[in-house]
Amino acid sequence: MSGTTAHLVAFGVPWTLDLSHLAAEDRYEVHRRWERCRADVLDADPELTPQTTPVSPGSSAYDLSRHITRRSIDQQLGRLLLLHAAGLADPTSGATLGLIAPSGTGKTTSARILGHRFGYVTDETLAVRDDLAVVPYPKPLSVIEEGHPEFKRELSATDHGLLPTPRDPRLGGTVLLHRDPTLLRPGLEPAPLLDAVTQVIPQTSGLAWMSRPLVRLATVLTAGAGVHTLHYAEIGQCGDLLERLLDPGSDGVTAERDWAAVSPPPGATLPAPGSGPVSNPATSLPDGTRLVRAPWTDALAVDGEVLVLIGSTPLRLAGVGAIVWTCADQPVTVETVTAHVVDALGPNPSDADLVAAAALELVRVGVLVPAEGPA
């Protein structure tokens, strides 16, 4: 296990590491750290470009890990849903929980501690296919050096005693990690779907490059046990709670499931990935102005609210704002929208002013635009 090349697969992306410049003991260390990702035959998927990189003497093990992760993400943009999450699986069924958190806030610690009870899938990037199959990435554990948060050590998953990745892992639920050192005991609660989507969007890679990104994300967050928030002080106390989520017969808490996709019209020009809404400095809307939705990428409707994605920017609309946007699928006047608001919410002496103010604000932030052409 000290050859001059190492063949790996990082969530589906084939890699060859050139170790010829390393001493024998250093080659051994690279093979040992990456043995969970080792592949004897490289995947010949024509849609992916095999990656090759030399490993130099004295180079950082963490820099190599980060390089492999970033380049592999680039290869899978738009193909897989990529969550910044640890992945832990039931050793028998392969049902996998994604433990989602920002960098440096608990993913690797969760994998390191709970990986003795659950199968180790990844400590960093959880890749999910359209059919909810999980593409494993059991990389070395990237552990922060105590007292030196800017440095990370790379630990072999096998040397650390983590359980192997089950065959054919499949998403069984998602968990938002929320550590609070003052808590006496951990707790698990369902996360409202739009709250969860809004929190998770920043913890994805390349979401805006996917077709129907919000639909894909909502599908993942309502899969299996659904999405929950885990409040805890020490992750080692949470094994029983997480195990319940993967138990189909559990009488545990129920996650929100109901949502509706709002699709852009066929043939519509969508905002470019990485873009956002175009603001408008308007201070008023002339009488008779017709408004229509600005170009948008995807949207979800949940319990009277709408989450609209424009390029890479999500905007959450509730109450009057949600009704105004919903009515503006075709050019519509503020007066017509006011009638819809009254039907939905009941009459109010300030209806006209409230709707006009909401419509103007949606124009200003770039969610609605004045319609062109004759009425």
C-alpha positions in Angstrom: 0.0 0.0 0.0 2.9 2.4 -0.8 2.8 2.5 -4.6 3.7 5.6 -6.6 0.1 6.2 -7.6 -3.2 6.2 -5.7 -6.5 5.8 -7.5 -9.5 7.3 -5.7 -13.1 8.2 -6.3 -14.4 11.4 -4.6 -18.3 11.3 -4.8 -18.1 9.8 -8.2 -15.1 11.7 -9.6 -12.1 9.5 -10.5 -8.7 10.7 -9.3 -5.1 9.6 -9.7 -2.6 10.9 -7.2 1.0 10.9 -8.4 3.1 10.0 -5.3 6.4 9.4 -7.2 8.1 12.4 -5.5 7.4 11.2 -2.0 9.4 9.0 0.2 8.1 5.5 0.8 6.8 6.3 4.3 5.0 9.4 3.0 3.4 7.4 0.2 2.2 4.9 2.8 0.5 7.7 4.8 -1.4 9.0 1.7 -2.6 5.5 0.9 -3.6 4.9 4.5 -5.5 8.2 4.9 -7.4 7.7 1.6 -8.0 4.0 1.7 -11.8 4.4 2.1 -12.0 6.2 -1.2 -9.6 3.9 -3.0 -10.7 2.5 -6.4 -8.8 -0.3 -8.2 -10.5 0.5 -11.5 -11.3 4.1 -12.4 -14.8 5.0 -13.3 -15.1 5.8 -17.0 -18.2 8.0 -16.8 -17.9 10.1 -20.0 -19.6 13.1 -18.3 -16.8 13.4 -15.8 -13.1 14.3 -16.5 -10.7 12.1 -14.6 -8.5 14.2 -12.4 -4.7 13.9 -11.8 -2.6 15.7 -9.3 1.0 15.4 -8.1 1.6 15.3 -4.4 4.8 17.2 -3.4 7.1 16.5 -0.5 6.2 18.7 2.4 2.8 19.6 1.1 -0.1 19.8 3.6 -2.4 16.7 3.9 -5.3 19.1 4.4 -4.4 21.1 1.3 -4.5 17.9 -0.7 -7.9 17.0 0.8 -9.3 20.4 0.1 -8.0 20.4 -3.5 -9.6 17.0 -4.2 -12.9 18.2 -2.7 -13.0 21.5 -4.5 -12.1 20.0 -7.9 -14.6 17.2 -7.5 -17.3 19.7 -6.7 -16.5 21.6 -9.9 -17.0 18.3 -11.8 -20.4 17.6 -10.2 -21.9 21.1 -10.4 -25.4 20.8 -11.7 -25.4 17.0 -11.6 -25.7 16.2 -7.8 -27.1 18.1 -4.9 -24.0 18.8 -2.8 -24.7 19.6 0.9 -22.1 20.8 3.4 -22.9 17.9 5.7 -21.5 14.9 7.4 -23.1 11.6 6.4 -23.9 8.8 8.8 -25.7 5.7 7.8 -27.5 2.8 9.4 -24.9 0.0 9.1 -27.5 -2.5 7.9 -30.0 -0.6 5.8 -27.8 2.1 4.4 -30.3 4.8 5.3 -28.2 7.9 5.7 -28.6 11.1 7.7 -27.1 14.3 6.4 -25.9 16.4 9.4 -25.8 20.0 7.9 -23.8 22.8 9.4 -21.5 25.6 8.4 -17.8 25.0 8.1 -16.1 24.5 11.5 -19.3 24.0 13.5 -19.6 20.3 14.1 -19.7 18.1 11.0 -16.3 16.4 11.4 -16.8 16.1 15.2 -20.2 14.4 14.6 -18.6 12.0 12.1 -15.6 11.2 14.3 -17.7 10.5 17.5 -20.9 8.9 16.0 -19.0 7.0 13.3 -18.4 4.3 15.8 -22.1 3.7 15.9 -23.2 4.6 12.3 -21.5 3.9 9.0 -19.2 6.6 7.9 -20.2 8.2 4.6 -18.5 11.6 4.7 -17.4 14.4 7.1 -17.8 17.3 4.7 -19.7 16.9 1.4 -22.9 14.8 1.1 -23.7 14.2 -2.5 -27.3 13.2 -3.4 -28.6 11.9 -6.7 -32.0 12.7 -8.1 -33.3 9.3 -6.9 -32.0 10.1 -3.4 -29.1 7.7 -3.6 -26.1 9.0 -1.7 -22.7 9.0 -3.4 -20.2 8.3 -0.7 -17.1 10.4 0.1 -15.5 8.7 3.1 -12.4 11.0 3.0 -9.9 11.4 5.8 -11.3 13.3 8.7 -10.3 17.0 8.7 -9.9 17.7 12.4 -9.2 21.2 13.7 -6.0 21.5 15.8 -6.8 22.5 19.4 -5.9 26.1 19.9 -5.2 26.6 16.2 -8.5 26.8 14.3 -6.7 27.7 11.1 -5.0 24.3 11.0 -6.5 20.9 10.3 -5.1 17.4 10.7 -6.2 14.6 8.3 -7.0 11.4 10.2 -7.6 8.0 8.6 -11.2 6.9 9.1 -10.0 3.3 9.6 -7.3 4.1 12.1 -9.9 6.1 14.0 -12.2 3.1 14.2 -15.1 4.4 12.1 -17.6 1.9 10.7 -17.4 1.2 7.0 -19.8 2.9 4.5 -22.7 0.6 3.9 -23.3 -0.6 0.3 -25.7 1.6 -1.7 -26.4 4.3 0.9 -29.7 6.2 0.5 -30.9 9.4 2.1 -33.0 8.7 5.2 -33.3 12.3 6.5 -31.5 15.5 7.2 -30.6 17.3 10.4 -29.6 20.9 11.1 -26.9 20.9 13.8 -27.3 23.6 16.5 -24.8 23.3 19.3 -25.6 25.0 22.6 -23.0 24.3 25.4 -25.5 25.3 28.0 -28.1 22.5 27.2 -28.5 19.8 29.8 -29.9 17.3 27.3 -30.2 17.1 23.5 -33.5 17.6 21.7 -34.8 17.0 18.2 -37.6 19.0 16.6 -39.1 19.2 13.1 -37.8 22.2 11.1 -40.4 24.3 9.2 -39.6 23.6 5.6 -39.0 27.1 4.4 -36.9 27.9 7.4 -34.8 24.8 6.6 -34.5 25.6 2.9 -33.4 29.2 3.7 -30.8 27.9 6.2 -29.5 25.1 3.9 -29.1 27.2 0.7 -25.8 28.7 1.9 -24.7 25.2 2.9 -24.8 23.9 -0.7 -22.4 24.0 -3.6 -23.6 24.9 -7.0 -27.3 24.8 -6.2 -28.2 27.6 -8.7 -26.6 25.6 -11.5 -29.1 22.8 -11.1 -32.4 22.5 -12.9 -35.3 23.4 -10.5 -32.9 24.0 -7.6 -35.5 24.7 -4.9 -37.6 21.7 -6.0 -34.5 19.5 -5.8 -33.6 20.9 -2.3 -37.2 20.6 -1.0 -37.3 17.0 -2.3 -34.2 16.1 -0.4 -35.3 17.9 2.8 -38.6 16.1 2.9 -37.1 12.7 2.1 -37.2 9.8 4.6 -37.6 11.3 8.1 -37.6 14.8 6.7 -35.6 17.7 8.1 -35.1 18.3 11.8 -33.1 20.6 14.1 -30.8 18.9 16.6 -30.2 21.1 19.7 -27.3 19.6 21.7 -24.3 20.3 23.9 -22.3 17.2 23.2 -22.9 15.2 20.0 -22.0 12.0 21.8 -25.3 12.2 23.7 -27.3 12.2 20.4 -26.9 8.7 19.0 -30.3 7.4 20.3 -32.2 10.5 18.9 -30.6 10.1 15.5 -31.1 6.4 15.4 -34.8 7.0 15.9 -35.0 9.1 12.8 -33.7 6.1 10.7 -36.2 3.7 12.2 -39.2 3.4 9.9 -41.3 2.2 12.9 -40.4 5.0 15.2 -43.1 7.1 16.8 -40.8 10.1 16.7 -41.5 13.7 15.8 -43.2 14.3 12.4 -41.5 16.6 9.8 -43.4 19.0 7.5 -44.1 17.4 4.1 -46.6 19.7 2.2 -45.2 22.0 -0.4 -45.9 23.0 -3.9 -43.5 23.8 -6.8 -44.2 27.0 -8.7 -42.6 26.6 -12.2 -41.4 29.3 -14.5 -43.4 29.3 -17.7 -42.1 27.1 -20.6 -39.4 28.8 -22.6 -38.9 31.6 -20.1 -35.5 33.2 -19.9 -34.0 32.3 -16.5 -31.6 34.5 -14.5 -28.0 33.4 -14.8 -26.6 31.3 -12.0 -24.8 33.6 -9.6 -27.0 36.6 -10.4 -29.7 38.1 -8.3 -32.7 40.4 -8.6 -32.3 43.8 -10.2 -33.4 46.6 -7.9 -35.5 49.5 -9.1 -35.3 52.9 -7.4 -39.0 53.6 -8.0 -40.7 55.8 -5.4 -44.3 55.3 -6.6 -46.5 53.4 -9.1 -48.6 55.5 -11.4 -52.3 54.7 -11.5 -53.0 51.8 -13.9 -49.5 50.4 -13.8 -49.5 46.7 -14.6 -47.0 44.5 -12.8 -45.6 41.1 -13.6 -43.0 38.8 -12.1 -39.4 39.5 -12.9 -37.5 36.6 -14.4 -37.0 34.0 -11.7 -35.3 30.6 -11.4 -37.6 28.6 -9.1 -40.1 29.0 -6.3 -41.8 27.0 -3.5 -45.2 27.7 -1.9 -45.7 26.5 1.6 -48.6 27.4 3.9 -49.4 30.8 2.4 -45.7 31.8 1.9 -43.6 31.8 -1.2 -39.8 31.4 -1.5 -38.6 32.8 -4.8 -35.1 32.1 -6.1 -33.8 34.7 -8.6 -30.4 33.4 -9.8 -28.6 32.6 -6.6 -30.7 34.9 -4.3 -33.7 33.6 -2.3 -36.5 36.0 -1.3 -39.2 34.9 1.1 -42.6 36.4 0.7 -45.5 36.2 3.2 -48.9 37.7 3.7 -49.8 40.4 1.2 -46.4 40.1 -0.5 -47.0 36.4 -1.3 -50.4 37.1 -2.7 -49.2 40.0 -4.9 -46.4 37.9 -6.4 -48.8 34.9 -6.9 -51.3 37.1 -8.8 -48.6 38.6 -11.0 -48.0 35.5 -13.1 -49.6 37.6 -15.9 -49.6 41.4 -16.0 -52.0 42.7 -13.4 -52.9 46.1 -11.9 -52.6 46.9 -8.2 -56.4 47.4 -8.1 -56.9 43.8 -9.3 -54.4 42.5 -6.8 -56.2 44.4 -4.0 -59.4 42.5 -4.8 -57.5 39.2 -4.5 -56.0 40.2 -1.2 -59.5 41.1 0.2 -60.8 37.7 -1.0 -57.9 35.9 0.8 -57.5 37.9 4.0 -60.8 39.7 4.4 -61.6 43.5 4.1 -59.5 46.1 5.8 -59.9 49.9 5.6 -56.2 50.1 4.6 -56.3 47.4 1.9 -55.5 49.7 -1.0 -52.6 51.3 0.8 -51.2 48.0 2.1 -51.3 46.4 -1.4 -49.8 49.4 -3.1 -47.0 49.6 -0.5 -46.3 45.8 -0.9 -46.3 46.1 -4.7 -43.9 49.0 -4.7 -41.5 47.2 -2.4 -41.5 44.1 -4.6 -40.7 46.4 -7.6 -37.9 48.1 -5.6 -36.2 44.8 -4.7 -36.6 43.4 -8.2 -39.2 40.7 -7.7 -41.8 42.4 -9.8 -41.3 44.7 -12.8 -43.7 47.0 -14.7 -45.2 45.2 -17.6 -44.5 46.4 -21.1 -47.0 46.7 -23.9 -50.7 47.7 -24.0 -53.1 46.7 -21.3 
